[in-house]
Amino acid sequence: MFIIACILFAGSAGMPIVRASGQTESPDTRRILDHIAANRSKQTPAGRAAARRLNSDGDRAYRRHHYGAAFTAYMNSYPNAPNAYAYIMAGDSHWRDIAQPRIQPSSQTPAQTLPSCRLDNHYFAHDLALDVAQNQAVGLALAAHDDMHGPDGHNPDMHNNALRVIDPLFYKRAQESTACLQAMAQHYETEPPTSCVDLERLRKCLGPPLIK
Amino acid sequence: MAGGRVPASGQVTFTRNPVAQHDPNPFLYVNKVGTDGWLQTRKGESTARVPLVKYTKLQRIESKNGRTYFKIMDGPSRGQVVSLTDTNVGTYIGTKPPVQTPANIVVTYGKYVPGWISEARGGQKLDQQMATLEVDGLSVQVTMNTNWGTPEHYTPIPPGTYTVLVPDAPHNADMTQFYRKYSKNLEFDQVWFPIQHGDNSRYVHVGNVSDGCTTVLDLDHWRDVEEALISHRSPDGTSVAQLHVKGKPERAE
């Protein structure tokens, strides 16, 4: 076991819960964790196999830095079978895709292409907070839970490790990145909608790719 | 049977046509498909598979060793020779052609709905740019974008008229089959219709998430929408519908 965290799987609506790891569990995170817990009996071997295939597809795209394609694969993995890895990687690859510098088409002049501000704050704070709450935060909670109980909550030996997060370094990196993104979302909640989002700060939060 | 018009009276008559009787290659059509929306055929003498959508036009070539060979007459695999077992020919191939004009789809932009909850995707809140899709007397709710980012990322398709193409291949089942747990009526979910725009990466398809696609949220009625589209062809056989997008998205990027 690589982590000992306060896992609160009993329902608790309303105020965010502060976990032993120091991370905040929002009502959106809690709602999804409750949904996953309530629907564990619906999981099938075919669904788990589909999730594993999509995680592999996501990994291939991620390693080529095709973060949009990676995001699509990971985000379609967890509806087949909820798994920590897909939730964490979906959130990470989505924001990596957005933060990734764009290559200017050679046929266009600089004046025609990217605006001085690529992303304003009109929706950013909401989008980032909701996305992290529904992806990375869910994945981290599931990883902690899976580490103690196995991915379906009772037998860690029954299932393929591809659906488990077992690498402590991966977990630590994802945890740090998530905390940084949550702080960034909180900061931009206080900024005017017209302010320009600092994509370099977003890149620093994400850090180097989570897998090589 | 063949028809003819009596020149003097204009009366339409139907007589057994000796030409048709001896025509060895009448056109036939894929009239039944699997629950994924596709009929898997075998390419020539090989074991490679060629997937065909409903109402693909075929010309019978010959029957030998328990298999019937056809030439594909329209769609993305046009010109290829494929075969089916003789037993399957009776089940999946028939004489019903598609309507020989494109269907008309009207999509009208509606509200931007942040926090739309998708049960099928684990209770996730999704920020949907909603619209209403009407085709062939059907009216269903669609989302025109779900994943947002910078303006060069996914955005709702601009208002205008677009051609909707014949699907080229089954889409990954892993991306949509989980929706079947939430809709017993859902089938043909691997049929995605490309919209001719940019790199043609936008589709009319079923699901809860749109990357700038026209995504039918009403899982129970997808098979009706799918039939309303796939049962039409343009005169050249390359498209199924004209998509008219009206109004203005509340959230554009």
Boltz contact constraints between the chains, C-beta under 6 A:
constraints:
  - contact:
      token1: [A, 31]
      token2: [B, 123]
      max_distance: 6.0
  - contact:
      token1: [A, 32]
      token2: [B, 122]
      max_distance: 6.0
  - contact:
      token1: [A, 32]
      token2: [B, 123]
      max_distance: 6.0
  - contact:
      token1: [A, 35]
      token2: [B, 122]
      max_distance: 6.0
  - contact:
      token1: [A, 35]
      token2: [B, 123]
      max_distance: 6.0
  - contact:
      token1: [A, 50]
      token2: [B, 174]
      max_distance: 6.0
  - contact:
      token1: [A, 53]
      token2: [B, 174]
      max_distance: 6.0
  - contact:
      token1: [A, 54]
      token2: [B, 174]
      max_distance: 6.0
  - contact:
      token1: [A, 76]
      token2: [B, 175]
      max_distance: 6.0
  - contact:
      token1: [A, 79]
      token2: [B, 121]
      max_distance: 6.0
  - contact:
      token1: [A, 79]
      token2: [B, 122]
      max_distance: 6.0
  - contact:
      token1: [A, 79]
      token2: [B, 178]
      max_distance: 6.0
  - contact:
      token1: [A, 80]
      token2: [B, 178]
      max_distance: 6.0
  - contact:
      token1: [A, 82]
      token2: [B, 122]
      max_distance: 6.0
  - contact:
      token1: [A, 98]
      token2: [B, 149]
      max_distance: 6.0
  - contact:
      token1: [A, 98]
      token2: [B, 150]
      max_distance: 6.0
  - contact:
      token1: [A, 118]
      token2: [B, 150]
      max_distance: 6.0
  - contact:
      token1: [A, 119]
      token2: [B, 150]
      max_distance: 6.0
  - contact:
      token1: [A, 127]
      token2: [B, 148]
      max_distance: 6.0
  - contact:
      token1: [A, 134]
      token2: [B, 124]
      max_distance: 6.0
